[in-house]
Amino acid sequence: MRAISENVIAHKATCGTGFNFSNLRSRNASVGSTGELAAGPVTFMKAFDATQGTIRTKGGRNQGAMAILNIDHPDIEEFIQMKDDPAQMTHYNISVGVTDAFMDAWEHDGNFDLVDPHKKQVVKTVRARELFRKISEHAWKTGDPGVIFLDAMNENNPLPKMG
């Protein structure tokens, strides 16, 4: 929730923002401290999107932002299709954070594991090419998601200690 507040402040100053939601528990994952079930990152993204609509820049234009979910997150399929409804996430572009390991699985027509971000356990195994096909089809249909090649981005990061 602090990030939502900081996001609004940044956009008030006409800055663009981007967030990687991959550390959030997947939908219906157990929350150890409460025993409840997690809402999942897509729900949080929708909250960010709703607050994004409250800030206008000069001329009344909305600010843009980016939401990222890594390819190995258990909710990746929900994320890929979230913009099929044009009323969803109207203030955010979305991108899948793709890794070299995923691209290797795609190249060799292999399987790829979706991993719980907290327990670090495999939740589901999918065919890499099938998952990439879903990304491509939804990108063709709606313009989203895009892809961000995380390993290449980090390899060329001029400020790695800053994140």
C-alpha positions in Angstrom: 0.0 0.0 0.0 3.0 2.3 0.6 4.0 1.7 -3.0 0.6 2.8 -4.2 1.0 6.1 -2.2 4.5 6.6 -3.6 3.2 5.9 -7.1 0.6 8.6 -6.8 3.1 11.1 -5.5 5.5 10.3 -8.4 2.8 10.7 -11.0 1.7 14.0 -9.4 5.2 15.1 -10.3 4.6 13.9 -13.9 6.9 10.9 -13.5 6.2 7.5 -15.1 6.5 4.4 -13.0 6.9 0.7 -13.4 6.5 -2.2 -11.0 7.4 -5.9 -11.0 4.8 -7.7 -9.0 6.5 -11.1 -9.1 7.3 -11.2 -5.4 3.7 -11.2 -4.4 2.0 -14.5 -3.5 -0.1 -16.1 -6.2 -3.9 -16.2 -6.0 -5.1 -18.5 -3.3 -1.6 -19.2 -1.9 -1.6 -19.6 1.9 -0.6 -16.5 3.9 1.4 -18.0 6.7 0.9 -15.1 9.2 -2.9 -15.2 8.9 -3.8 -18.5 7.4 -5.9 -16.7 4.8 -5.6 -17.0 1.1 -3.7 -14.4 -1.0 -5.5 -12.2 -3.5 -2.6 -12.5 -6.0 -0.7 -9.9 -7.9 -3.3 -9.2 -10.6 -5.6 -7.9 -7.8 -2.9 -5.6 -6.6 -2.3 -4.4 -10.1 -5.9 -3.5 -10.4 -5.6 -1.4 -7.2 -2.6 0.4 -8.6 -4.5 1.0 -11.9 -7.5 2.5 -10.0 -5.3 5.0 -8.2 -3.5 5.8 -11.3 -6.7 7.2 -12.7 -6.8 9.8 -10.0 -3.8 11.8 -11.2 -3.9 14.0 -14.3 -1.0 15.9 -15.7 -1.0 19.2 -17.5 -3.7 19.2 -20.1 -5.7 16.5 -18.2 -3.7 13.6 -19.6 -3.4 10.4 -17.6 0.1 9.2 -16.6 1.4 6.0 -18.0 2.9 3.0 -16.1 4.2 -0.5 -16.5 3.2 -3.7 -14.6 5.5 -6.7 -14.9 5.0 -10.3 -13.9 7.8 -12.8 -14.3 7.2 -15.7 -16.7 7.7 -18.3 -13.8 5.0 -16.8 -11.6 2.0 -19.2 -11.0 -0.4 -16.4 -12.0 1.2 -15.7 -15.3 -1.6 -17.1 -17.4 -4.2 -14.9 -15.6 -1.8 -11.9 -16.1 -1.4 -12.6 -19.8 -5.1 -12.4 -20.5 -6.0 -9.6 -18.0 -6.3 -7.0 -20.7 -8.7 -9.0 -22.9 -11.3 -6.8 -21.2 -10.7 -3.3 -22.4 -12.0 -1.9 -19.2 -9.2 -3.5 -17.2 -5.9 -1.9 -16.5 -6.5 1.2 -18.6 -3.6 3.1 -17.1 -1.0 0.4 -17.3 0.9 -1.4 -20.1 1.7 -4.9 -19.0 4.8 -7.0 -19.8 6.0 -10.5 -19.1 9.4 -10.7 -17.5 11.1 -13.4 -19.7 14.3 -15.2 -18.6 17.0 -17.0 -20.6 15.9 -20.3 -18.9 12.4 -19.8 -20.4 13.7 -19.0 -23.9 15.9 -22.1 -23.7 12.9 -24.2 -22.8 11.0 -22.6 -25.7 13.9 -23.2 -28.1 14.0 -26.9 -27.2 10.2 -27.3 -27.0 10.6 -28.2 -23.4 8.6 -27.7 -20.2 8.9 -24.8 -17.9 8.1 -24.6 -14.1 5.9 -22.0 -12.5 7.3 -21.4 -9.0 5.7 -20.1 -5.8 7.6 -16.9 -5.1 7.7 -17.5 -1.3 8.0 -21.2 -0.9 10.2 -21.6 -4.0 8.3 -24.7 -4.9 7.0 -25.7 -8.3 3.3 -25.1 -8.5 2.7 -26.1 -12.1 4.7 -27.2 -15.1 3.7 -25.9 -18.6 5.0 -26.3 -22.1 7.1 -23.2 -22.9 5.9 -22.9 -26.5 2.3 -23.1 -25.4 2.8 -20.3 -22.8 4.7 -18.2 -25.4 1.8 -18.8 -27.9 -0.6 -17.4 -25.3 1.5 -14.3 -24.9 1.7 -13.8 -28.7 -2.0 -14.3 -29.2 -3.0 -11.9 -26.5 -0.4 -9.3 -27.7 -1.9 -9.6 -31.2 -5.5 -9.2 -29.8 -4.9 -6.4 -27.4 -1.4 -5.0 -27.8 -0.5 -6.4 -24.3 1.4 -8.1 -22.9 4.8 -7.0 -24.1 7.9 -8.9 -23.0 11.0 -7.7 -21.1 14.1 -9.9 -21.3 15.1 -9.8 -17.7 18.5 -11.5 -18.0 19.6 -9.3 -20.9 18.4 -6.2 -19.1 20.3 -7.1 -15.9 23.4 -8.1 -17.8 23.5 -4.6 -19.3 22.4 -2.7 -16.2 24.9 0.2 -15.7 23.8 0.5 -12.0 23.4 -3.1 -10.8 23.7 -2.2 -7.1 20.6 0.1 -7.4 18.4 -2.7 -8.7 
